[in-house]
Amino acid sequence: MIYRLGFDRENYLVGDISLDEIKAKMGDYFALDRDCWSEIWRPPEIVFTDESDKKNVTNPPDITCWFTDDLILNELAVNKIGHEIEPYGELLPATCEGIPYWVLHVTQKTGMDTVDLENSKRTVEEGGFIDVHNLKFLEDRLKDILIFKTEFSGYKNIYCTERFKALIESSNLKGLRFSMDLASIF
Protein backbone atom coordinates (compact mmCIF):
# COMPACT_ATOMS: atom_id res chain seq x y z
CA MET A 1 0.00 0.00 0.00
CA ILE A 2 1.18 3.52 -0.82
CA TYR A 3 0.09 6.52 1.25
CA ARG A 4 0.28 10.29 0.85
CA LEU A 5 1.67 11.96 3.97
CA GLY A 6 -0.07 14.91 5.58
CA PHE A 7 -0.05 16.72 8.90
CA ASP A 8 -2.58 15.71 11.54
CA ARG A 9 -3.80 19.24 12.25
CA GLU A 10 -6.78 18.14 14.33
CA ASN A 11 -4.57 16.50 16.96
CA TYR A 12 -1.16 18.19 16.70
CA LEU A 13 0.24 21.64 16.09
CA VAL A 14 1.32 22.46 12.54
CA GLY A 15 4.93 23.47 11.96
CA ASP A 16 6.01 26.21 9.61
CA ILE A 17 9.06 28.23 8.68
CA SER A 18 8.02 31.68 7.52
CA LEU A 19 9.13 33.22 4.25
CA ASP A 20 10.72 36.05 6.25
CA GLU A 21 12.72 33.51 8.26
CA ILE A 22 13.88 31.75 5.10
CA LYS A 23 14.91 35.07 3.53
CA ALA A 24 16.75 36.14 6.70
CA LYS A 25 18.64 32.86 7.03
CA MET A 26 19.12 31.74 3.43
CA GLY A 27 18.79 34.95 1.46
CA ASP A 28 15.85 34.09 -0.74
CA TYR A 29 12.92 31.69 -0.69
CA PHE A 30 13.82 30.54 -4.19
CA ALA A 31 17.15 29.32 -2.84
CA LEU A 32 15.11 26.28 -1.75
CA ASP A 33 14.17 25.52 -5.37
CA ARG A 34 17.10 23.17 -5.69
CA ASP A 35 17.88 19.54 -5.04
CA CYS A 36 20.56 20.21 -2.40
CA TRP A 37 19.79 22.54 0.51
CA SER A 38 22.75 21.70 2.75
CA GLU A 39 25.01 24.16 0.91
CA ILE A 40 22.81 27.15 1.76
CA TRP A 41 21.03 25.94 4.92
CA ARG A 42 21.24 28.08 8.04
CA PRO A 43 19.15 26.63 10.90
CA PRO A 44 15.79 28.44 10.84
CA GLU A 45 13.23 28.93 13.59
CA ILE A 46 10.14 26.74 13.29
CA VAL A 47 6.85 28.10 14.58
CA PHE A 48 4.07 25.72 15.64
CA THR A 49 0.46 26.92 15.46
CA ASP A 50 -2.98 25.52 16.09
CA GLU A 51 -4.56 25.01 12.65
CA SER A 52 -7.35 22.75 13.92
CA ASP A 53 -10.99 23.47 13.22
CA LYS A 54 -11.79 23.69 16.93
CA LYS A 55 -8.69 25.77 17.82
CA ASN A 56 -7.98 23.59 20.85
CA VAL A 57 -4.72 21.78 19.94
CA THR A 58 -1.66 22.27 22.16
CA ASN A 59 0.50 19.20 21.46
CA PRO A 60 3.53 19.57 19.21
CA PRO A 61 4.09 16.63 16.82
CA ASP A 62 7.01 14.24 16.85
CA ILE A 63 7.00 14.23 13.05
CA THR A 64 4.91 16.24 10.62
CA CYS A 65 4.90 17.69 7.14
CA TRP A 66 6.30 21.09 6.38
CA PHE A 67 3.74 22.20 3.84
CA THR A 68 3.31 19.12 1.60
CA ASP A 69 6.78 18.13 0.48
CA ASP A 70 9.21 17.99 3.42
CA LEU A 71 9.15 16.76 7.02
CA ILE A 72 9.78 18.31 10.44
CA LEU A 73 11.06 16.01 13.18
CA ASN A 74 11.73 16.46 16.87
CA GLU A 75 14.67 14.88 18.70
CA LEU A 76 12.69 11.77 19.63
CA ALA A 77 11.80 11.14 15.99
CA VAL A 78 15.37 11.69 14.80
CA ASN A 79 16.70 9.32 17.46
CA LYS A 80 14.16 6.63 16.58
CA ILE A 81 14.05 6.80 12.77
CA GLY A 82 16.70 9.26 11.60
CA HIS A 83 19.06 6.51 10.46
CA GLU A 84 16.22 4.90 8.46
CA ILE A 85 15.08 8.04 6.62
CA GLU A 86 18.37 9.88 6.08
CA PRO A 87 19.06 8.01 2.80
CA TYR A 88 15.86 9.61 1.41
CA GLY A 89 16.83 13.22 1.95
CA GLU A 90 18.86 15.80 3.79
CA LEU A 91 18.36 15.94 7.56
CA LEU A 92 18.94 19.61 8.40
CA PRO A 93 18.95 21.32 11.82
CA ALA A 94 16.33 23.83 12.96
CA THR A 95 15.00 25.11 16.29
CA CYS A 96 11.74 26.08 17.94
CA GLU A 97 12.11 28.32 20.98
CA GLY A 98 15.58 26.90 21.63
CA ILE A 99 14.49 23.28 21.26
CA PRO A 100 16.27 21.30 18.52
CA TYR A 101 14.27 20.12 15.52
CA TRP A 102 15.22 18.88 12.09
CA VAL A 103 13.83 19.30 8.60
CA LEU A 104 14.04 16.34 6.27
CA HIS A 105 14.29 17.77 2.77
CA VAL A 106 13.01 14.74 0.86
CA THR A 107 15.23 14.21 -2.17
CA GLN A 108 14.13 10.70 -3.12
CA LYS A 109 12.31 11.20 -6.42
CA THR A 110 10.64 8.70 -8.69
CA GLY A 111 9.87 9.06 -12.36
CA MET A 112 6.89 8.19 -14.48
CA ASP A 113 8.06 4.56 -14.61
CA THR A 114 6.69 3.99 -11.07
CA VAL A 115 3.19 5.27 -11.97
CA ASP A 116 0.39 3.11 -13.37
CA LEU A 117 -0.29 5.50 -16.25
CA GLU A 118 -3.38 3.59 -17.41
CA ASN A 119 -5.08 4.20 -14.06
CA SER A 120 -3.70 7.66 -13.28
CA LYS A 121 -4.78 11.01 -14.63
CA ARG A 122 -3.45 14.54 -14.40
CA THR A 123 -3.77 17.89 -16.13
CA VAL A 124 -0.64 19.92 -16.78
CA GLU A 125 -1.51 23.56 -17.26
CA GLU A 126 0.39 25.90 -19.56
CA GLY A 127 2.21 27.56 -16.63
CA GLY A 128 3.42 24.17 -15.39
CA PHE A 129 0.89 23.67 -12.57
CA ILE A 130 -0.07 20.00 -12.27
CA ASP A 131 -3.55 19.01 -11.12
CA VAL A 132 -3.62 15.32 -10.22
CA HIS A 133 -7.06 13.74 -10.63
CA ASN A 134 -6.15 10.13 -9.93
CA LEU A 135 -2.87 8.47 -8.99
CA LYS A 136 -1.95 4.82 -8.74
CA PHE A 137 1.58 3.52 -8.37
CA LEU A 138 3.23 0.35 -9.60
CA GLU A 139 3.94 -0.76 -6.05
CA ASP A 140 6.36 -3.54 -6.93
CA ARG A 141 8.74 -0.85 -8.27
CA LEU A 142 8.65 0.98 -4.92
CA LYS A 143 9.09 -1.93 -2.51
CA ASP A 144 12.64 -0.92 -1.51
CA ILE A 145 11.78 2.75 -0.83
CA LEU A 146 10.39 4.24 2.39
CA ILE A 147 9.43 7.78 1.33
CA PHE A 148 9.53 9.61 -1.98
CA LYS A 149 8.19 12.35 -4.22
CA THR A 150 6.99 11.64 -7.74
CA GLU A 151 7.37 13.41 -11.06
CA PHE A 152 3.69 12.69 -11.77
CA SER A 153 2.57 15.26 -9.15
CA GLY A 154 5.41 17.69 -9.81
CA TYR A 155 7.17 16.51 -6.62
CA LYS A 156 4.59 18.38 -4.53
CA ASN A 157 3.65 15.65 -2.04
CA ILE A 158 5.46 13.03 0.01
CA TYR A 159 4.37 9.44 -0.50
CA CYS A 160 5.37 6.45 1.57
CA THR A 161 5.20 2.70 1.55
CA GLU A 162 3.57 0.47 4.12
CA ARG A 163 7.04 -0.09 5.57
CA PHE A 164 7.38 3.61 6.47
CA LYS A 165 3.91 3.66 8.03
CA ALA A 166 4.81 0.59 10.10
CA LEU A 167 8.09 2.25 11.16
CA ILE A 168 6.26 5.35 12.39
CA GLU A 169 3.64 3.29 14.22
CA SER A 170 6.14 0.90 15.84
CA SER A 171 8.22 3.91 16.97
CA ASN A 172 5.03 5.45 18.44
CA LEU A 173 5.69 8.77 16.67
CA LYS A 174 2.75 11.16 16.43
CA GLY A 175 1.79 13.92 14.01
CA LEU A 176 1.46 12.36 10.56
CA ARG A 177 -1.67 11.44 8.68
CA PHE A 178 -1.50 8.57 6.17
CA SER A 179 -3.99 9.09 3.37
CA MET A 180 -4.98 6.62 0.70
CA ASP A 181 -6.22 9.58 -1.40
CA LEU A 182 -3.03 9.95 -3.41
CA ALA A 183 -4.36 12.64 -5.74
CA SER A 184 -5.19 15.35 -3.20
CA ILE A 185 -2.53 17.98 -2.52
CA PHE A 186 -3.60 18.23 1.14
Beta strands, then each sheet from edge to edge (+ up, - down):
strand 1: 2-7
strand 2: 14-16
strand 3: 47-49
strand 4: 63-66
strand 5: 70-74
strand 6: 89-96
strand 7: 99-106
strand 8: 109-110
strand 9: 121-124
strand 10: 130-134
strand 11: 147-150
strand 12: 159-161
strand 13: 176-179
sheet 1: 8+ 11+ 12- 1+ 13-
sheet 2: 2+ 3-
sheet 3: 4+ 5- 7+ 6-
sheet 4: 9+ 10-
end
